[in-house]
């Protein structure tokens, strides 16, 4: 009788051991699969601007169309809403977000533009009317009205379309250039 009882206990222990080994093996396989999924998955980061109007996201080297739109309008504001007082700050802000080639171009262009603005007491403003985003190419077309002033007098008002292009590198978005759409070889990297 003691022999039957011992045999049943050993069988029960073997059964429990085999169940725990099977469970451990299943958990190990599941952990390996989860680790592989995490390695090949790009993380989506939710970006919140200082003034919360909508939600943005960034996933690897892809950015939400809303984020591209907001950044394009911001960069156009820095590039086209200028006068002799705001140009140094705007150029510095653009340089922070620019890739290396554009940053060098902005520094050179700044020297020329500041002289023109001081001589003529000139300024420009840009009013955005419509924005079209092409997220697959990281390009945004912005349509609006460009106003030119000398002193307090408005001298020119023109309807313009600008293309703002971005460059992505390691999950960061860099400003590359702003150019007029429809103008031949006329780039305004600022």
ChimeraX attribute file (.defattr): number of C-alpha atoms within 10 A of each C-alpha:
attribute: neighborCount
match mode: 1-to-1
recipient: residues
	/A:1	6
	/A:2	7
	/A:3	8
	/A:4	9
	/A:5	10
	/A:6	11
	/A:7	12
	/A:8	12
	/A:9	12
	/A:10	12
	/A:11	12
	/A:12	12
	/A:13	12
	/A:14	12
	/A:15	12
	/A:16	12
	/A:17	12
	/A:18	12
	/A:19	12
	/A:20	12
	/A:21	12
	/A:22	12
	/A:23	12
	/A:24	12
	/A:25	12
	/A:26	11
	/A:27	12
	/A:28	12
	/A:29	12
	/A:30	12
	/A:31	12
	/A:32	11
	/A:33	11
	/A:34	11
	/A:35	11
	/A:36	11
	/A:37	11
	/A:38	11
	/A:39	8
	/A:40	8
	/A:41	10
	/A:42	14
	/A:43	11
	/A:44	13
	/A:45	13
	/A:46	12
	/A:47	14
	/A:48	13
	/A:49	12
	/A:50	6
	/A:51	6
	/A:52	8
	/A:53	8
	/A:54	10
	/A:55	12
	/A:56	18
	/A:57	17
	/A:58	19
	/A:59	14
	/A:60	16
	/A:61	14
	/A:62	19
	/A:63	21
	/A:64	17
	/A:65	20
	/A:66	15
	/A:67	19
	/A:68	24
	/A:69	22
	/A:70	15
	/A:71	18
	/A:72	25
	/A:73	19
	/A:74	12
	/A:75	21
	/A:76	22
	/A:77	16
	/A:78	21
	/A:79	21
	/A:80	20
	/A:81	19
	/A:82	23
	/A:83	21
	/A:84	17
	/A:85	12
	/A:86	13
	/A:87	20
	/A:88	16
	/A:89	12
	/A:90	20
	/A:91	19
	/A:92	16
	/A:93	14
	/A:94	23
	/A:95	20
	/A:96	12
	/A:97	17
	/A:98	22
	/A:99	19
	/A:100	14
	/A:101	10
	/A:102	19
	/A:103	22
	/A:104	12
	/A:105	16
	/A:106	20
	/A:107	15
	/A:108	10
	/A:109	15
	/A:110	16
	/A:111	11
	/A:112	10
	/A:113	15
	/A:114	18
	/A:115	12
	/A:116	13
	/A:117	18
	/A:118	13
	/A:119	9
	/A:120	12
	/A:121	14
	/A:122	20
	/A:123	24
	/A:124	18
	/A:125	19
	/A:126	23
	/A:127	18
	/A:128	16
	/A:129	12
	/A:130	10
	/A:131	17
	/A:132	14
	/A:133	20
	/A:134	13
	/A:135	17
	/A:136	9
	/A:137	11
	/A:138	21
	/A:139	22
	/A:140	24
	/A:141	21
	/A:142	23
	/A:143	20
	/A:144	16
	/A:145	15
	/A:146	18
	/A:147	18
	/A:148	20
	/A:149	17
	/A:150	15
	/A:151	12
	/A:152	9
	/A:153	10
	/A:154	13
	/A:155	11
	/A:156	11
	/A:157	14
	/A:158	11
	/A:159	12
	/A:160	18
	/A:161	21
	/A:162	22
	/A:163	23
	/A:164	27
	/A:165	20
	/A:166	23
	/A:167	16
	/A:168	16
	/A:169	10
	/A:170	7
	/A:171	14
	/A:172	14
	/A:173	20
	/A:174	20
	/A:175	25
	/A:176	21
	/A:177	24
	/A:178	24
	/A:179	19
	/A:180	19
	/A:181	17
	/A:182	11
	/A:183	11
	/A:184	8
	/A:185	9
	/A:186	11
	/A:187	14
	/A:188	17
	/A:189	20
	/A:190	24
